[in-house]
Amino acid sequence: MVPLLIQDIAAKAGVDAMDHSQPCNPATAAMATKCVTLVFGSYLDPGQISLYISSLSSILSFFVSLSICAVADHG
């Protein structure tokens, strides 16, 4: 559910892939038009953004759980 919400928000903030000055409307976009969103200086597909966010959250969760386990075993 959350990845679809992230993808929808990114698509609404996106622009047309061929003409970056035109805003993209994902509801009326045909298969020929593609929406891209500017993230940190590069244009990404909205589906990629949700995958990057979920990967980043998994990596962050891994490191947080490692540090919490070390604190719990200290006593």
Rosetta blueprint (number, residue, H / E / L):
1 M L
2 V H
3 P H
4 L H
5 L H
6 I H
7 Q H
8 D H
9 I H
10 A H
11 A H
12 K H
13 A L
14 G L
15 V E
16 D E
17 A L
18 M L
19 D L
20 H L
21 S L
22 Q L
23 P E
24 C L
25 N L
26 P L
27 A L
28 T L
29 A L
30 A L
31 M L
32 A L
33 T L
34 K L
35 C E
36 V E
37 T E
38 L E
39 V E
40 F L
41 G L
42 S E
43 Y E
44 L E
45 D L
46 P H
47 G H
48 Q H
49 I H
50 S H
51 L H
52 Y H
53 I H
54 S H
55 S H
56 L H
57 S H
58 S H
59 I H
60 L H
61 S H
62 F H
63 F H
64 V H
65 S H
66 L H
67 S H
68 I H
69 C H
70 A H
71 V H
72 A H
73 D L
74 H L
75 G L
